[in-house]
């Protein structure tokens, strides 16, 4: 048996209203893309091949799903035009279907489950599908599961209780929170702690942070908090479940979040209170009022950027940049002289020390002396990036989304002391950086 996953339905207009720049395949449900959960379901049925259709093909999604060894089913991802009619969809992909029975997952809905541990489990799942068949309508365009039998050339509608349609932004929000309470219906990514907190890899949690504390200040395990990979939580943050925080998220000081969903690559400014909201980078969504608000960078990073307009602060920062440019230039020229000695004595490793001494930044520092470039500032866009950026203190080659989020953090904490620490951190960190990171750079 084969399967086709077609996450498009004419009745799912709410998705394009709130997530117009996102593919439905990557819509996160409990920290994983929706397509991952549907693939888990297909693997539970031991379906041999799965065709994943996307009307907005993306190479990054192709790379994300290229490792199909995590599933029993073999996955094929391809771009395709939108065909909401299931019968026409089967006709269009008749070469893929061949002479096999086909299971079609059409539209936005959730169905998942933990991997089957016994052979009896998947046999029971298949039997449940076969016992839930009813003839499909003449023009089948609805959201749900369909089954095409090659024996009698008939299309059936499959109705099972595990199917949960996502017909509105409120349905999507409530689905995520309900799955946190009943995690047996899906596998949650991460490592669970005693206090019902699920951690991803490499979290950074500063002092004074509280998780799931009740009114009396006592920890409670009543609700689940799911933290993704590379989450950074600054001082004195308060988190109360049910709560989902995606990958590469920064929560600044004093943030209070409760019953919310924070998407990947999002920066939350300091002292914000977020309750019953979805936040996708610079978009805030109220699922119960169907309201979407798009914020600009100034609103996301607080009032710091507005303070830059103050002439006195701008003059002080300008003087600091110029003085530091001279100091850094002198430092790099000294390093250049040392590098020449290494170059003649140890030519085979010249590129390595060229990077360790930060000599690749000489041209940028010289441009700072003639006011053509900023010494310390934002990393995005690349055409106007500063010589030293906050992103470089964390990763040597961050992704564009990560750069934009790091820039928001920099703007919120911009000060002369912070700029000086960025310069010194990069210069020192490069000296002790291992060779693999240098060659990747």
GICOR-V253267 format. One record per pair of residues at least 4 apart in sequence whose ideal C-beta (glycine too) atoms are under 7 Angstrom apart, sorted by the first residue. I is the first residue (numbers start at 1). GAP is how many residues later the second one is. Records with the same first field share a line. If there is no record, write none. Layout:
I=GAP ; GAP
//
This chain:
1=46 ; 47 ; 99 ; 100 ; 102
2=45 ; 46 ; 47 ; 95 ; 98 ; 100
3=39 ; 44 ; 47 ; 99 ; 100 ; 102
4=47 ; 49 ; 85 ; 89 ; 98 ; 100
5=30 ; 33 ; 45 ; 47 ; 48 ; 100
6=47 ; 83 ; 98 ; 99 ; 100
7=17 ; 18 ; 27 ; 100 ; 101
8=16 ; 47 ; 74 ; 76
9=75 ; 97 ; 98 ; 99 ; 134
10=74 ; 131
11=132 ; 156
12=95 ; 96
13=4
14=4 ; 154 ; 155
15=4 ; 9 ; 93
16=4
18=151 ; 267 ; 274
19=8
22=4 ; 5
23=31 ; 33 ; 35 ; 38
24=10 ; 84
25=8 ; 9 ; 10 ; 27 ; 29 ; 36
26=7 ; 35
27=6 ; 7
28=4 ; 5 ; 218 ; 235
29=5 ; 8 ; 81 ; 146 ; 147
30=146 ; 149 ; 150 ; 156 ; 158 ; 196 ; 214
31=157 ; 158 ; 195 ; 197 ; 213 ; 215
32=4 ; 5 ; 157
34=4 ; 76
35=4 ; 17
36=4
37=4 ; 73 ; 75 ; 149
38=4 ; 67 ; 73
39=4 ; 11 ; 32 ; 34 ; 36
40=4 ; 72 ; 73 ; 75
41=4 ; 70 ; 71 ; 72
42=5 ; 8 ; 31
43=28 ; 29 ; 30 ; 72
44=69 ; 71 ; 72 ; 78 ; 81
45=77 ; 80 ; 81
46=26 ; 76
47=26 ; 56
48=25 ; 26
49=24 ; 25 ; 27
50=23 ; 25
51=25 ; 42 ; 45
52=13 ; 23 ; 24 ; 25
53=25 ; 27
54=7 ; 23 ; 25
55=25 ; 26 ; 27
57=22
59=4
60=4
61=4 ; 16
62=4 ; 15
65=10 ; 12
68=6 ; 7
71=4
83=5 ; 6 ; 9
84=57
85=4 ; 54 ; 55 ; 56
86=4 ; 18 ; 20 ; 54 ; 60 ; 69
87=4 ; 53 ; 68
88=4
89=4 ; 15
90=4 ; 7 ; 12 ; 58
93=4
97=5
99=51
100=50
101=47 ; 48 ; 49
102=46
103=42 ; 44
104=42 ; 44
105=40
106=37 ; 38 ; 40
107=35 ; 36 ; 37
108=35 ; 58
109=34 ; 35 ; 54 ; 55 ; 56 ; 57
110=54 ; 56 ; 65
111=51 ; 52 ; 53
112=73 ; 74
113=72 ; 73
114=70 ; 73
116=5 ; 6
117=4
119=4
120=4
121=4
122=4
123=4
124=4
125=4
126=4
127=4
128=4 ; 32
129=18 ; 29
132=26 ; 27 ; 28
133=14 ; 23 ; 25
134=22 ; 23 ; 25
135=21
136=4 ; 10 ; 19 ; 20 ; 21
140=6 ; 15
143=22
144=13 ; 19
145=13 ; 18
146=9 ; 10 ; 11 ; 12
147=9 ; 11
148=7
149=5 ; 7
164=11
166=5 ; 6 ; 9
167=4
169=4 ; 116 ; 118 ; 121
170=4 ; 117 ; 118
171=4
172=4
173=4 ; 88 ; 105 ; 114
174=4
175=4
176=4 ; 68 ; 85
177=65 ; 82
178=4
179=4 ; 6 ; 7
180=44 ; 46 ; 61 ; 62
181=43 ; 61
183=5
188=10 ; 38
189=11
190=8 ; 9 ; 10 ; 36 ; 37
191=7 ; 8
192=6
193=4 ; 6
195=16 ; 17 ; 24 ; 26
196=16 ; 25 ; 27 ; 28
197=14 ; 28
198=26 ; 27 ; 28 ; 29
199=4 ; 28
200=27 ; 28 ; 29 ; 31 ; 47
201=28
202=27 ; 28
203=24 ; 28
204=28 ; 29
205=4 ; 28
206=27 ; 28 ; 29
207=28
208=27 ; 28
209=24 ; 27 ; 28
210=28
211=14 ; 28
212=7 ; 8 ; 9 ; 11 ; 13 ; 28 ; 29
213=4 ; 5 ; 6 ; 7
214=4 ; 6
223=17 ; 18 ; 19
224=17 ; 18
225=14 ; 16 ; 18
226=18 ; 19
227=4 ; 18
228=17 ; 18 ; 19 ; 21 ; 36
229=18
230=17 ; 18
231=14 ; 18
232=18
233=4 ; 18
234=17 ; 18 ; 19
235=18
236=17 ; 18
237=14 ; 17 ; 18
238=18
239=4 ; 18
240=18
242=17
243=14 ; 15 ; 16 ; 17
244=17 ; 18
245=4 ; 17
246=16 ; 17 ; 18 ; 20
247=17
248=16 ; 17 ; 154 ; 157
249=13 ; 17
250=17 ; 18 ; 155 ; 159
251=4 ; 17
252=16 ; 17 ; 18 ; 160
253=17
254=16 ; 17
255=13 ; 15 ; 17
256=17
257=17
258=17
259=16 ; 17
260=14 ; 15 ; 16 ; 17 ; 18
261=17
262=4 ; 17
263=16 ; 17 ; 18
265=16 ; 136 ; 137 ; 140
266=13 ; 14 ; 15 ; 139
267=33 ; 138 ; 141 ; 142
268=4
269=31 ; 32 ; 33 ; 143
270=32 ; 142
274=5
276=12
277=7 ; 8 ; 9
278=7 ; 9
279=5
282=12 ; 13 ; 18
283=9 ; 11
284=9 ; 11
285=7
286=5
295=4 ; 5
297=4 ; 111
298=7 ; 8
300=108
301=4 ; 107 ; 110 ; 111
302=110
303=4
304=107 ; 108 ; 110
305=106
307=6
308=5 ; 6
310=4
311=4
312=4
313=4
314=4
315=4
316=4
317=4 ; 99
318=4
319=4
320=4 ; 96 ; 99
321=4 ; 47 ; 53 ; 54 ; 55
322=4
323=4
324=4 ; 51 ; 99
325=4 ; 40 ; 43 ; 44 ; 50
326=4
327=4
328=4 ; 37 ; 95
329=4 ; 36 ; 37 ; 40
330=4
331=4
332=4 ; 26 ; 27 ; 29 ; 30 ; 33
333=4
334=4
335=4 ; 22 ; 23 ; 24
336=4 ; 23
338=4 ; 19
339=4 ; 14 ; 15 ; 18 ; 20
340=4
341=4
342=4 ; 8 ; 11
343=4 ; 7
349=4
350=4
351=4
352=4 ; 83 ; 86
353=4
354=5 ; 6
355=5 ; 75 ; 83 ; 86
356=74 ; 75
358=69 ; 72
361=4 ; 26
362=4
363=4
364=4 ; 9 ; 23
365=22
367=5 ; 6
368=5 ; 6 ; 7 ; 19
373=13 ; 14
374=12
375=11 ; 12 ; 13
376=10 ; 12 ; 43 ; 46 ; 47
377=9 ; 12
378=7 ; 8 ; 11 ; 29 ; 32
379=6 ; 10 ; 12 ; 24 ; 27 ; 28
380=5 ; 20 ; 23 ; 24 ; 27
385=4
388=4 ; 34 ; 35 ; 38
390=16 ; 19 ; 20 ; 32
391=4 ; 7 ; 11 ; 12 ; 15
392=4 ; 34
393=29 ; 32 ; 33 ; 36
394=4 ; 12
395=7
396=41 ; 44 ; 45
397=43 ; 44
398=4 ; 5 ; 8
400=4
401=4
402=4
403=4
404=4
405=4
406=4
407=4
408=4
409=4
410=4
413=5
414=4
415=4
416=4
417=4
418=4
419=4
420=4
421=4
422=4
423=4
424=4
425=4
426=4
429=4
433=4 ; 5
435=4
436=4
437=4
//
